[in-house]
Amino acid sequence: MQETQKHILVVDDDTRLRSLLQRYLREQGFLVSAAKDANDALLFLDVYKVDIMIVDVMMPNMTGIEFLKKIRKDNNQIPVILLTAMGEAQDRITGLETGADDYVPKPFEPKELVLRINNILKRALNTKEQLARLIFNNIYYDLNKGELSTKDGKVIHITPVERMLLNFLGKRVGEVHTRDELAEVLGVTENLRTVDVQITRLRKKIETDTKNPRYLQTIRGKGYMLISE
């Protein structure tokens, strides 16, 4: 099966560099789009999905750093490589602190840029695969399949309600959720006690010691939180 082309968005106000990058990256097998500035890029992201962005730091109206701050504030986790002038050490530091995945000083070797792109995309894929699986000691939950199983692959039966709980909490690992929130997710807002019952049943399937739960924890006065290894 042919691998899906990765979509790159090049954000740079330099028309010549933007055009050269588009042509070169397309020759390397990528799907490439371009934006002339940060505002243009924001409009593009409202419509299209991209896998990685290459963003110039020095742009008019909104700099690459400001653009990066804005998308990270909106919880947009698309990988970003910053293009910086050779002497812009502080911009590189600020960019990495803001959430850039890498930076490339200008002038740069196109082959090096492609290597950096591929490395970041590989890391992003590995992270995505890890996030799709929850680990509770020797018990695994596959968020994509909705399947709970032992380390050796033996499937553990879970009810549709337990699956709903795992899917909801599993996509929000480390976050505390109230009984009211979980009751709404499960459609049992008229009886909050149902949430506690379902939590207890689920613990029996993922916890070694249900009296001292390690993974599906009760946060006193607040609600419940799921933790994965």
N, C-alpha and C positions, 0 to 999 in steps of 0.2 A: 504494500500500500504506500503510495507516494506521500511524503511528509508535507504537511500544510506549510505554505510559505509564511515566513514571519514578516509582519508588517512593521516597518520603521517609519516614524515621522521625524523629518529633519526640520528644525526650527532655527532659521538664520536669516538675518536681514541682508546678508551679502548674496546678491543674485547669482554671481558667478560661482561661489563656493557651494551654494545650495544646488545649483545645476550639476556641478561636477560630482557632488556626493550622490545625488539621485542616480546619475548614470553609472557610477562605479558600483554602488551597492546593488543596483538592479543586475549588473553583470555578475555579481556574486550570488545571485539567486534570491534576493529579498524583494518583497513588495514594498515600494517606497513612495511615500507622499511627502509633501513639503508645505511649510507655512512660512510666510515672510516675516512674521513677528509673533509675539506671545498671544496677543488678542486673537489673531488668526488661528493660532494653535488651539486656543480654548474653544472656539467655535467648531473646529474640526473634531475635537474630542467629544463634543456633545452629540455628534452623529456617528462617528466611526470608532471602531476598536483598533488599538495598536498594541504591539508587543513590547516596543522599546522606543524611546525618543532620544535624539541627539540635539542638544540645545546649546546655542551660543550664549555666552554670558553677557557680552556687550551688545545689547539691542536697545533701540529707542522706545520711549513710552513705558515699557515694562521690561526690566532686565531679565536675563535667564534665571538669576537667583530669586527675584521676586515672583517669577512664573512658577518656579519650583516650590516656593513657600505656599503659593496659592493652591496648587494642585494637591500638595501633601496635607494642607489644612482641610481640603475637601475629601481627604482619605483616599485619594487616587494614588495607587501604589505601582503604577507603570514604571519600570526601570528607566533611569535617565542617565545619559552620559553628557557631561558638560564640556563644551569647547571653550578653552580659555587662552588668553594671550600668555606668552611665556613668563612675563613678569607678574602675573596676577595671582601671587601665592595666597593672599588673603581671601580672594574670591574662591579659590579651590578649597580652602579650609572651610569657609562659610557654606559653600555648596555641599560638601560632604556632611557637615553638621546638619544641614537643612534636609538632607535625604537623597542627595545624588548618589548613584551607585558607582560612578567612576568619573574621571575627567581626563581629557586629552589636550595637552598644550599645543597651540599653533606655533609654527607649522607642524603638521603631523604626517606620518606615513600612512596612507590609506589601508595598507595591509595590517598595520598595528590596530587601527580602528576596528577592522573586521574581527580580529582576534579578540578584542575587548568585548565587542558585541556578542560574539558566540559564547564567550565565557559567562557573561551576565545572563544570557538566555538559558544556558545550561543550569546555572545556579537557580534561576527562577523556576525552571521546570522541576528541579529536585525539591525545592521548597514547596511547590504546589502539590507534588506527590506525597510529601511528608504530611502536609496539612490535611490531605484527604483521608488519612488513617489515624485513628486515635488508639493509643496503647495504654492498657490498664494491666500492668505486670505481664501476665501471659495471655491476656485477653485482648483481641483486636476488634476495632469497629471501623468498617469501611464506609465512609460517608457517601461515596458514589453509589455503592451497591445497597446500602442500608442493611449491611450484614454484620452480625456479631459472631466471632469465631475464636477458637483457641489458637495457640501459636502453631500447632501442627495442622491447622485447617479444618478442624471439626466445627461445624456450624452450631451455634447456640440459639435456640428458639427465643425470639422476642415478639411481643405483641405489637400491633400497629401503634398503640399509644406509647409504648417504650421506644419504638423507633422514632416517633415524632419528638420525644424528649431528647434522645441522643442527637438527632439531626439539628435541633434548635440549639442545644447547649454545646454541641460539638463544633459548631461554626462560630461559637463565642467563648472559646476556652479561656478560663481565667476571669470571666466577667460574672458578677453577682446578679441574679435575677430573682425578683420577688415571687411569692406564691401567686399574686394577682397576675403577673405577667405570664407565668407558666400556665395558669388556669385558662387564660385567654388563648394561648397557643393550642392547648389541648381541647378547648371548647367546653370547659367545665366551670365556668365562672360562677355558677349557682352553688357550687360545692367545693370550696377551697381544700377541704380535707382530702379530696380525690388526688390532689397533687402530692400530698405527703404519702399516700398509699402507693402511688406509682413510683415515687422516688425510692421508697423502701423495697419494692419489688425489683427495681432496676439494680439497686445496690447488691442484691443477692446474686446477681449475674456477673457483676464486674468487680466486686470487692472481695478481698481475702478475709477481712474482718469487718462485718457489717456494723458492729457496735462502735468501731473506730474507723469510719470511712476515710480512705486516703484520696480517692478520685472524685467522688460525688459528695461534696462537703456541704454541711449546713453552716451558714454564716449567721450567727445568732443576731436576731433582731432585723435581719435584712432579707435573707432568702437562701438560695442554693447556688453553688458554683461547681462547674466541672473542670477537672484538671487532667491533663494527659501527660504521659512521660515523653 
